[in-house]
Each structure stands twice: as C-alpha cells, then as structure tokens.
Amino acid sequence: MMTIEKILNGIDVVSVSGNSTEIVSSVEFDSRKVTPGSLFVAVKGFNTDGHDYIASSIESGAVAVICEHIPDDITGDVCIIKTGDSEKSLGIAASNFFGNPSLSLKLVGVTGTNGKTTIATLLYNMFIKLGYKCGLFSTVCNYINGKELPATHTTPDPVQLNRLLAIMVEDGCDFAFMEVSSHSVDQQRIAGLGFAGGIFTNLTHDHLDYHKTFDNYLAAKKRFFDTLPSDAFALVNVDDRNGRIMLQNCKARQFTFSVRSMASYRCAIVEQDFNGMGLRIQGNEIWTRFIGDFNASNLLAVFGASVLLGAVDREVLTILSDLRSVAGRLEVVKADNGISGIVDYAHTPDALMNVIETLNKIREGGVQLITVVGAGGDRDKTKRPVMASISAEGSSKVILTSDNPRSEDPEMILNDMEAGISPELKVRTLRITDRREAIRTAVMLANRGDVILVAGKGHETYQEIKGVKYHFDDREELKKALLLKII
C-alpha cells in the first residue's frame, strides 16, 4: 500500500488531475488484472495500446491512471497522471511501489547476444557456494535461494520483476543476477532499477525481426550501460569489437576481459577434451568442466565480476573448477555405445558457429560430427539460411528439422534454411521435418566415436506448433535414441 504521490517519485510528470493522496493497492499495466485501488499504467504495447483500456480499468476500480494522452471520455473520481513515457513510468512506479528492492541488494545485469544465461547462472551458483543468499532471473528459470520459479521471459515485466526482487530482499538475499535482454531495455522493463554492475558478453546477428537493424540492436544494449550509476562496475568483453562501444559515455567504473588480448582480466585455454578444459586465469591454472573458447570467456566474466563484487580470487578459482554446465548449454548426453551426444541452445549463427568450431577442435580425425538443427518460426528469417550454411560447412552430415515453428509452416522454414546450403554441400544434408525422427536418424547414421550435436532448443521441454506447446525435450529424445543404438 502506498500513496499515488510516493509512487510518482522520479517519474517525469507532465500534469496531475484529481486526488494524488489516494492509497494504491497495486500497480498494473494489464487492465484485466485491475482491482479496486489499483494504479493502471497505459502502455503502448507491440500489438495493443493500453490507452484503449483506460475506461475499462476505471470501471474495474482503478484509483489512478498514468498515460501519455488523456482520453476525452474519462468519468469518475480518478487521479489522472500524464507523462511523456508510459513504459519508463511503469518501471519506476513498480519499483517505488515495492519499496525500490533493487537498492537493498546488489543487482548485476548480464547483456549480450550469447552467454547471458551461462554467466548469470554461474554467478548465482558461485555466490551461493560462497555462502550468500542470492536470486536469479534467467531464460531457463528464476531462483530465490534455491527455490525454483518458472521463467516466461528472459527479463520479466516491471511489476513481476520488482515483486520478485522484493521477495528476494524479504528472504535476505545479498545479490541478484539478471539476464538483461535487448527487448527489456527497449521496452524500459528495467527502468527504476539500481544496478551494482553490468556485464557485456558479445553482439551478433539476432532479434532483427524486432529491432529491424543491427544499429538499433546495438543501441538497445548500449542504453543499459549508459544508465549504470558511477558507483557500479561495467565489465565488457573486448574480444568483441562492440565491447568498447558499451563503455563510451558510461559513468560506471570500467573493466575489460579477454581470452585474446590485454585486458583487466585475462584467460587462456591450456588444454581441452570432451570432459572439460584447463584454463590459465590471471596466471593461475585450473581445470573446469566446460569446453569451448566461448565458455572460457564466460568463465572469465564470472571470475571478473565475482572479484569486483568483493570475493577473494583464490576462493573464486576453486569454485570455478567445481561449477557445472548450465542446462542445455553444451550439455553432454552420454551413451555406452561410444557415441557422444551434445545438446545446445545455439539458435543464432554466431552461437552455432562457436559450438561447431569447439566440437571440431576436440574431435579426432575420422570422427563424424552429425548436426541436427532447425530455426524458430515467427522470428528473424534472415538468419535461417546462414545457420544452415554454417551447419553444412562445419559438419560431416546435417539434418535440417523443425524447431518451434509457432504459427509458420515448418516446410517453409526449412525451405528458407535449405536456400543457404551450396549445391556441393547438399550431398551431406538431409531434411526431416519431424524433430524426433531427425534425432533418431542422426543416431542411426552415427558410428562408435562419432559426435551428434542437437542444436537450437537446449533446455526447452516443449515444441510450439500453431499456438500449442507440446512436450518435447531434445535431451530425452537423444537419450532414448542412443539407448536403442547397438554398435
């Protein structure tokens, strides 16, 4: 419960009409959730405009409305607040309503195209092992001190986000780690939050269906760093040329990490096989359960951020050597028949190339890499032929299959993918729309010692077709197929 006046603190208010001393019982941006005493924020969404539902929210009992333009037909005793930016106002209002919980713990945001889930999750696991109470917001799942809460978006909406942060504070959390998506920055979902640090992983081809251009995508990521306060830290990957761009005009304390050049935090791969890799971090050698250059970079980011948050480097290195891979990220599915199964969430060209290059570095001569890959429907179509091309060029055999077709025809998606494969590489390419059958076929084609990569869905346990989510888990399907394989 809080007065309208207090909720408006920090919001760019153009005008206020009505009684602003009323008590607010909840902050809502979905008119269907409005109850007597609610403050309704009219946000212009991707498909609908909240301004069209102001009247119905008042009918449902809203005592206050924040909006960018005031409708002519407003009736009833309600406080109307006009602002120039409803999206930003929603974030600030939600933060104020829940007592600005992000200021009562150390909140660290991780942004970039790839690596967000791995870094955020490993930081959460790191600080749990260091003895702290922590919260996590990730694509896979949200956690509060080990309690699992399902995740529907990479970054929750402002109301849900601040509600969860408030629960974390109430549960005594010292830290919270959050994946910060470009959508959440663009839609001001993180407005009103106080970050103790920000981490940049990399920036590659993704989400152009939403952002339209790469420059817009880059600008969204950079806005996160532009808003970091001076007492926060900004830790960026300078192996990506966009890393230093994130630091331009950034007021936070600036640090860099790299596996290739001079930086605040440095790392080198000493050796690796399918069981893990040896790393040299800041001159100290450790063995980890991870593989791949990109995971070396991810672990280095975890090390740097942990030290910047006050952890002792020796303790951090010890725990790093004990941490395990995040679900669906280069997750090994073992079999007794000598075939190595790998499930990975790679659903962008860069992520897919990184995984394939990693597996090709480790596999020995004569060993096949069989890749099963698809592309999601209702998403950026331009990456489909690129992903197919990368798979065909880097694999011994490729099976193009369905991912989450959503509202699209799976055959049309596969047509888009197949267009990216050169004629000389089509001889090593199969097209099997049914994903279960595609995985079974990959296993059937494999011999002892071969590697099967199933890419695109990773941790997901469903396949979305025509608006319906059916149970489907790549790891389950791969395990079943491998158990039936007799060599």
Protein Blocks (a to p, Z undefined) as FASTA:
>chain_A
ZZfklmmgopacfbdcdjfkbccfbdcfbfklpcehiacdddddfkbcfklmmmmmmmno
pabdcdfbdcfkbgcjddddddfblklmmmmmmmmmnopmmlmpccdddedjehklmmmm
mmmmmmmmnopacddddfkbcceehiacddfbfbacfklmmmmmmmmmmnopabdcdddd
fklmmnommgoiacfbdcdfbdcdehklmnopaklmmmmmmmmmmmpcfkbccdddfkbm
klmmmmgopabdcddddfkbccfbdcddfbdcfkbccddeehiacddfbecjklmmmmmm
mmmmmmmnopafklmmmmmmmpccdehiapacddfkopacdddfbfbfklmmmmmmmmmm
mpcghiacdddddddehiafklmmmmmmmmmmmpmbdcdddfdeojacfklmmmmmmmmp
cfklmmmpccdfblmlmmmmmmmmpcehiacddehjlmaccdceehiacdddfklmmmmm
mmmpcZZ
